[in-house]
Amino acid sequence: MPDQSPATTTGMAMGITPVFLFRERRNVGLFEIVKAAVPARLAADQYGLKVNRAGMACCPFHDDKSPSMKLDDRYYCFGCGATGDAVDLTAKLFSLSAKEAALKLAYDFGIEASTKRPITHQKAVKTPVKSREKDEAEVWTDRTIRKLTDYLWLLHDWKERYTPGRMDDENWHPLFVEDCHKTDYVEYLLDELLAAGKGDYPELKKSMEKEVERIEIRLERYAGRDASEDRSDPGRS
């Protein structure tokens, strides 16, 4: 049985799916595993935010005198409008890229991180590190990780909504077909980005840029709206 860190045990007590069981159920990338295993509230507790019983905390991103940030699976500040998931929270607290934040959460919560090269992890600290300037390729990589993750969750939502009652039904919804065609490929792209070093970013940007642009178009078309009546399939390739 896999070792369980204190943070992982806490997560199980809160009803979070143990990561080792989640990994056995589905072959997914590290980024998605982290987002599914660690809610924003648990990350906030880990990194020193005082969350009350109502799930509220003082927002660390503005001068907050009384708790205005709501935390559960995600976080939202009613004062400054800051919002996101555990990866976003960690990235903003420690001035990290999305990739670095996902790897930090994986390390701090005992989630296995399979990478192509050794990665030096810092233990969880309460004081954010100083920000540093990012080059164009690094900014693109950070943004792309977020876009691919959003698209992956959209694909999974389509699978849940539009899986046909009978697999021999020829009238499959096109968005279910898109999930079948794209999920493994998007997980592969995410794993490549998460395992890469800064020196790899320019080449990855060159090879992935067109596909990412197509994915962004799909996100703009479908994010936040009901596609149940949409039988067209203009974006699947």
Residue, then its C-alpha position, 0 to 999 in steps of 0.5 A: m500500500p502506498d505511503q500516506s503523508p500527513a497532508t494526504t491523510t488529512g485529504m482522505a479525512m475530508g473525503i478527497t479521493p486518495v491519489f493512488l486510487f485515482r491514478e489506478r482508476r484513470n490514466v491521467g497526467l500529474f496536473e489533473i491528478v493534483k487538481a482533483a486530489v487537492p482542493a484550494r481549502l486544503a492547500a490554503d491550510q497547508y500554506g498558512l492561511k487561517v480558514n474558519r469553519a465557514g471556509m472563509a479566510c483573509c485574502p493574502f492578495h490584498d489588504d484584507k482586515s476581515p475574511s473575504m476569501k471563500l475556499d472549498d474546491r476553488y477559491y474566490c475573494f469577494g474583495c479583490g475578485a481573485t479566483g482559481d483552484a489549488v494550483d492557481l492559489t499556490a502559483k500566486l502565493f509563491s510567485l510560481s508558474a502553473k507547472e512549478a505550482a503543480l509540482k510543489l503541490a505534488y511534493d508537499f502532498g505526497i503525490e507521485a511526480s513522474t518526470k524525465r529529470p530530477i527536480t529539486h523541491q522546496k518544502a512548504v513555506k509560508t512566505p512567498v518567494k520573490s517574483r522573477e521575470k519570465d521569458e516569452a516561452e515560459v509565459w506561453t508554457d504557463r498559459t498553455i498548461r492552464k488552457l490544456t487543463d481547462y480543455l481536458w476538464l471540458l472533455h471529461d464533462w462532455k464524456e459524462r454528459y453525452t456518453p450514449g446509452r448503447m455503444d452500438d448506437e450510431n448517433w453519437h453526440p459529436l462532443f462525446v466523439e471529440d472526447c474519445h479522439k482528444t483526451d489521450y492526446v491532451e494528457y500527453l501534451l500536458d505531461e510533456l510540458l510538465a516534464a520539460g525544463k526551461g530549455d525545452y520550452p521554445e521547441l515545445k512552443k514551436s511544435m504545439e502552438k497550432e494545436v493550442e490555438r485550435i484548443e483555445i477556439r474550442l474553449e471560447r466556443y463552449a466554455g460556460r454554455d450548454a452544448s446539449e443541442d449543438r449537433s455540429d462539430p466544426g472543431r474536431s480534427 
